[in-house]
């Protein structure tokens, strides 16, 4: 799972959960998959991101030196930050780990890089 | 500066219904200025006027239906008139055409006739009838610099070939379409395929319908083996998928190839994209149930391309809602597969349209298939939503009685959760609701009859086998071993 996907996943499907965001991320195994830097794509996805979850992901991935806690203005003009965002959001692949619902504590496992967001019969 | 030019478009006579819609989608996607001069769009040859040559080339750079495109020199339905027009065209446009007729440019003339066969000798005669062409260059059949095509169209009906050709055309080859991709992305060579993988041609057509552009974010909520992501990524889209089937998404399900006993360890949707050089645009796949929301409302897709399960080869499932009176005996470290229940076509399409209305960008497209029984097709049965307009709708025959339609919707207004839902999931008539039921139970031969018949055939074969003295193999234990091997 890439950290860009993490920014959009919620646990709101659980009965009684209203927001279900941000999920608490734990990484036990990750890998870096290099991919081509596409500044237009990063720029397009930027306004849709939730910055607190971007920073949260950076903390878990131990990249807080690269990512500021508060969203700076005019990121599009800051080429270096854009590249670091690209690295954080699209190049780090969480292979094993888990996502935890902030409201109920329900855990969604990540195996082989694929998060399992399925709920059980008594949770929907 | 506009420099309108006429072109001949030569289409593959396959998925004819999809050709016009692909053409319209590409015209819209590139914002092309074009005039269609052929009325009969069933014909494999169209005459089309593009604003300039670059515009025409843009179209050819994406079209899957297009075989090749020619700059039109002359067109008529009578031979003498055709020759006269060809002469006139060359004289009138000599300044621009002269470069193709120079001594140093090698050439080749191809004769293409549709619906009538001609011997090589007759074809040469046709070429020689144009001996007035002021060609000075040498013939080069293998690698010519200029290729001229002489085309005769003899109608579409092979049992009633007309006495005279309906169209006689002559033009210079400008570009080929993208049909080479059909072979390049063929399922035969693909790393990971499933039972319902969409063939390369249709998935490329779907991505064209969705107007996938470089840098788009494309989503497939019923991703399966990711065949629709492959074509979207090939056109430059960043792809994201979801599916309820854990074994499928992890590529651990039963292999679909008859020659393959176990799935290879490295099979995955990502491996497919890597195979075609699109690994950079693989975002993620997620195991999720479409009937329950997983995605934050912030996410917005440029297009949603999907082939939902029809319940024939792949079950329509969602997580079942069940409240058990028994105490929960599951422990945290135990893997649990939730039981699933039937997800009716009606509610599935209802959910799909609402999801698209919520998560598409404005003017973004939803492209999906809808299965139905041919006899009860009624345009009114197509699902509708107030925020989506139906752009295109074309049919593909599946079996004798069933067909599916490729539906293209475009988001025309913002979704608002306070506004009451006026769309009509209820407009799907009850008939297509039980598509699966009718498919299996209303066939000419019922499932039971077929089973009995097959069992009899098998019994007969066994008797014959014994008579020949061949030892029967134990199919059941073989199957069991196979299943075991999949989980090693």
HADDOCK unambig.tbl for C-alpha pairs under 7 A between the chains (distance, minus, plus):
assign (segid A and resid 1 and name CA) (segid B and resid 284 and name CA) 6.01 0.50 0.50
assign (segid A and resid 2 and name CA) (segid B and resid 283 and name CA) 6.91 0.50 0.50
assign (segid A and resid 2 and name CA) (segid B and resid 284 and name CA) 6.75 0.50 0.50
assign (segid A and resid 8 and name CA) (segid B and resid 295 and name CA) 5.59 0.50 0.50
assign (segid A and resid 8 and name CA) (segid B and resid 296 and name CA) 5.03 0.50 0.50
assign (segid A and resid 8 and name CA) (segid B and resid 299 and name CA) 6.38 0.50 0.50
assign (segid A and resid 9 and name CA) (segid B and resid 294 and name CA) 5.90 0.50 0.50
assign (segid A and resid 9 and name CA) (segid B and resid 295 and name CA) 5.07 0.50 0.50
assign (segid A and resid 9 and name CA) (segid B and resid 296 and name CA) 6.02 0.50 0.50
assign (segid A and resid 10 and name CA) (segid B and resid 294 and name CA) 5.33 0.50 0.50
assign (segid A and resid 10 and name CA) (segid B and resid 295 and name CA) 5.88 0.50 0.50
assign (segid A and resid 10 and name CA) (segid B and resid 296 and name CA) 6.00 0.50 0.50
assign (segid A and resid 11 and name CA) (segid B and resid 294 and name CA) 6.22 0.50 0.50
assign (segid A and resid 12 and name CA) (segid B and resid 293 and name CA) 6.53 0.50 0.50
assign (segid A and resid 12 and name CA) (segid B and resid 294 and name CA) 6.49 0.50 0.50
assign (segid A and resid 13 and name CA) (segid B and resid 292 and name CA) 5.38 0.50 0.50
assign (segid A and resid 13 and name CA) (segid B and resid 293 and name CA) 5.30 0.50 0.50
assign (segid A and resid 13 and name CA) (segid B and resid 294 and name CA) 6.27 0.50 0.50
assign (segid A and resid 35 and name CA) (segid B and resid 280 and name CA) 4.95 0.50 0.50
assign (segid A and resid 36 and name CA) (segid B and resid 280 and name CA) 6.22 0.50 0.50
assign (segid A and resid 41 and name CA) (segid B and resid 215 and name CA) 5.56 0.50 0.50
assign (segid A and resid 48 and name CA) (segid B and resid 298 and name CA) 5.64 0.50 0.50
assign (segid A and resid 48 and name CA) (segid B and resid 299 and name CA) 6.26 0.50 0.50
assign (segid A and resid 114 and name CA) (segid B and resid 285 and name CA) 6.30 0.50 0.50
assign (segid A and resid 114 and name CA) (segid B and resid 286 and name CA) 5.63 0.50 0.50
assign (segid A and resid 115 and name CA) (segid B and resid 286 and name CA) 5.46 0.50 0.50
assign (segid A and resid 115 and name CA) (segid B and resid 287 and name CA) 6.24 0.50 0.50
assign (segid A and resid 116 and name CA) (segid B and resid 286 and name CA) 6.34 0.50 0.50
assign (segid A and resid 116 and name CA) (segid B and resid 287 and name CA) 4.68 0.50 0.50
assign (segid A and resid 116 and name CA) (segid B and resid 288 and name CA) 6.53 0.50 0.50
assign (segid A and resid 117 and name CA) (segid B and resid 287 and name CA) 5.67 0.50 0.50
assign (segid A and resid 117 and name CA) (segid B and resid 288 and name CA) 4.98 0.50 0.50
assign (segid A and resid 118 and name CA) (segid B and resid 287 and name CA) 6.49 0.50 0.50
assign (segid A and resid 118 and name CA) (segid B and resid 288 and name CA) 5.13 0.50 0.50
assign (segid A and resid 118 and name CA) (segid B and resid 289 and name CA) 6.11 0.50 0.50
assign (segid A and resid 120 and name CA) (segid B and resid 338 and name CA) 4.98 0.50 0.50
assign (segid A and resid 121 and name CA) (segid B and resid 319 and name CA) 6.39 0.50 0.50
assign (segid A and resid 121 and name CA) (segid B and resid 320 and name CA) 5.41 0.50 0.50
assign (segid A and resid 121 and name CA) (segid B and resid 321 and name CA) 4.83 0.50 0.50
assign (segid A and resid 121 and name CA) (segid B and resid 322 and name CA) 4.97 0.50 0.50
assign (segid A and resid 121 and name CA) (segid B and resid 338 and name CA) 5.93 0.50 0.50
assign (segid A and resid 121 and name CA) (segid B and resid 339 and name CA) 6.79 0.50 0.50
assign (segid A and resid 122 and name CA) (segid B and resid 321 and name CA) 6.27 0.50 0.50
assign (segid A and resid 122 and name CA) (segid B and resid 322 and name CA) 5.34 0.50 0.50
assign (segid A and resid 122 and name CA) (segid B and resid 323 and name CA) 5.16 0.50 0.50
assign (segid A and resid 124 and name CA) (segid B and resid 321 and name CA) 6.00 0.50 0.50
